[in-house]
Amino acid sequence: MAAAVVTGVLSSGAEPPTAKNPPAASSVVATSPGGGGEATSAAATTSPLPVAYGDPSSYRLDLSPGVAVDVDTRTATAEGGSGFEFYYKGDLNHDLFFGKSTKTFGRSKVVLVSLDQASPRECEASTRVQTSGRVSGYMMKAGDAICVSTSDGAWAVLDVLAWGNAGAVDVTVWPVRR
C-alpha cells in the first residue's frame, strides 16, 4: 500500500496565511497511513538560524573631530562613506553620529549595554536602542558601552575612553563566521 501525501505550508511561526498574507512556500510531506486509512502528519516549521560570530579582535582608536570610522577595517577618514559606521563630531556635546551623516553606513543598529557584559548576544538582546542616530556622552552612564552592528554584519562594542578634541575609543569587533 502506498503512503499518503499531504501538501502543507512551511511556517516560520508568523501570522497564518490569509489573502493579504499568502503562504511563503509549500511543500509535499510524506505521511504514513493511520488506522482508518487517514493520513497523519506533523506540521513542518522553520526558525531563523542563530548567527555565529568569530573570535573578537580589539584595538584602540584615537579620534580627532570630524572623522568617520569604519570599525570593520579600522579606517578613520574625513570623507567617510557607505561602509563607515559612525562620525565623530568631537564638539562640546560629545556626540557620535550613526547614520545621521552622509559619511556613514546609515543602517546600523545602535544600543547601549553594560561594558562588563558586552557581547554579540547582549547587543542583540539590549532594549536600550538608540533610534535618534546620535549617542552623546551625556546619555551614557558609568560602565556603559555602545554596540553597533557594522556594514559587514559584525557587532562592535565601543568603549569611549575620552571625548572632545582628543577622543579615544577601545573597539572590540566580533565578525560573522561565514
N, C-alpha and C positions, 0 to 999 in steps of 0.2 A: 504494500500500500504506500503511495507517495505521501510525502509530508505536505501539509497545507502551507500556503504562502499568504502572508498578511502584509499589506502595504501600510507603512506608518510614517510619521513625521519625526525627524530628529529634532530634538528641542534643546535649547541652551538654558532652559529654565525661565525664559522670558514670557511675555504675555501669550495666551493661547491664540492660535491663528483666527483671524476674522477677515472681513472684506478689506478693512484698512490695514491689517497686519497679516498678509498671506504667509503660508509656510515657507521657510527658508530653503528647505531641501526635503526630498522624500527618499525613502529607502525601502528595499524589499527585505523583509526579515523572515527567515525560515522558521517555522514553528513545528512542534510535534502535535499529533492529534490528541485530543482529550478523550474522556470516557465515552461520550456520545457522538464522536466524530467532529466535535467543535475544535477549533484551533485555539491554542493558548500562546501568549507571547508576553515578553517583558518589554516595557517601554524603553526605547533607546534614548539616552541623554548624553550630552557632551557639556563639558565645562572648560573654560579657558585654562590653558596650561600655565603654571606659575613661571615667571621669568627667572632664569638662572643667571646669577651675577658671578663674575670672575673675582680674583683676588684684588683687594683695593690697592691703589697706589696713592701716595701722599707727597705733597710738595708745598713750599711756601711761595707766595706770590706777593711781591711788593707792588703797591698800586700808586699811581700818580693820578691827579684829577684829569678827567676827560678821556679815559681809556675804556675800550670794550674788551671783554675777556671771553675767550673760548677755552673752557676748562678741560675739554677733551684733548686738545692739542697743546695746552699750556701757552697759548698765544695771547698777548695783550697789545692792541694797537689803537691808534686814534680813529682809524677808519671803521673798524668792526665789520660786520657783515652777517649773512644769514646763518652761519654756524656758531655765532657768538652768543653766550648765554646771558651775560649781563654787562651793563655800562656803569662805570663808577664815576659819579659826578664829583665827589671829593669836596663838597662845599660844607658850610657850617651845619647843614641839615643831616649830614652823614647818610647820604642816600645811595642805594644800589638800585638800578632800574633793570627790570626783567621784561622785555617786550614793549616798553614804553618809548623806545627809541628805534629809529630805522637801522641803528647799528647792531641790533640783536636779533636772535632767532625768533622770538615772539610767541612760541608755543610751549615754553617751559612751564611745568607745574612747580610752584614755589610754596614751600611750607616751612614752618618753624618747628624745631624739635629740641629736646634736651641733648646737649652735646655728649653727655656720658652714655646715652642710649642710641646715638645716631647710627643708622644702618639703612640699607635699601628698604627693608621691611618696615622700619619705623617711619621712614619718609613716606612710603605708600599709605601707611595707616594714620598718619597725622591728620588731625582735624583743624590744625592751625594754618589753614590755607590762606595765602596772601593773594587776593584777587586783584588788587589795585595795580600790580605790576611794579610796585615800589616797596622796598624794605628800608626802613630808617633805623639807625642805631638807637633812636629814642623809643622804638616799638619793642625792642628786644629786652628780655630780662637777663640777668647774670646767668651764665651757663647755657644760654640758647645758641643754637647753630641754625644755619639756613640750608635747607635741602633744595636742590634744583635738579629737575630732570633735564638732561642735556640733549643737544641736537643729534647725538649718536645713540640715544636711548639709555644711557647710563644714569645713575644717580650720583650727584656730587654733594658733599657736605662742606659748607663754607664756615669756618670758624674765624670770625673777624677779630683780629688782634688789635688793630688801630684804625681809626678813622681820620679824615682830614687830608692835608697835603701830603702826608707820608703814611698812606694807608697800607695795611698788610693783612693778608688772609692766609690761613692754612687751609689747603684744599685736599680732600680725600675723594677719590673717584672709584666707584665700583662699575667696571664695564660690563655690558651684557655679554654673556657667554654665547657664542654663535656656533 
